[in-house]
Amino acid sequence: MNFERILICHDGSENAENALKRFRTENIEIIHVVHIPKMYAGSGIKTFLYAEAEKLSQRIKKEYGLKLHIVEYESIHEAIISYALQNNIDLIVVGKFGSSNNKKRIIGSISEELVRISPISVLISIEK
């Protein structure tokens, strides 16, 4: 199977950055999911999270010349799968751990959920 269209999931973590560096090709898209828990919906957290996402987007544009797609969704893994299906993605690439970097787990919870339920192939990028 050829992976012509690749989606890199970027949450601002070092693992996501390494995945972007390793799998950067002409046919990639990069997604960042802004997840706002319902209990914080009325707070200023949304403004803060979008500002951080925009900073990440500007940095990726400057360093790599690539566009970061920012989406808001209640479920991070559902947002990634939905985006991938709508954009004919062949492979989803995620870092082993996300921004929480919880090393007590074998892989991060979002990565694990994507592997379990995604109808699209998922590759977990592991830093050596």
C-alpha positions, 0 to 999 in steps of 0.5 A, a space after each residue: 500500500 502506498 501512503 500518498 497523503 499523510 496527516 501529521 497530528 501536531 499538539 505542540 509536543 516534542 514528539 509531534 515535532 519529531 514526527 513532522 521532521 521525520 515524515 515531512 513530504 510534499 503530500 502531508 497535511 498537519 492538524 492541531 485539535 483545540 480541545 476545550 473540555 465542557 467544564 471550561 467552555 465559558 472561561 477564557 481558556 478558548 481564547 488562550 488555546 486558540 492563541 497558542 495554536 496560532 503561534 504554533 501555526 505561524 512557527 510551522 509556516 515559518 520553519 517548514 513552509 507548511 499550513 497547520 489546520 486548526 480544528 475544534 472538537 470535543 473528541 481529539 481522536 474523532 477530530 483527527 479521524 473525521 479530518 482524515 476521512 474528509 481529506 482522503 488521508 492514507 496514513 495518520 502519523 502521531 507521536 508516541 506521547 502527546 503534550 501530557 508526555 505521561 511516560 507511565 503508559 506504553 503509548 499516549 491515550 490519543 495514539 492508543 485510541 487512534 490505533 484502536 478505532 481508526 479506519 485509516 492506517 496509523 503510524 506511531 512515531 517513536 523518537 530514538 
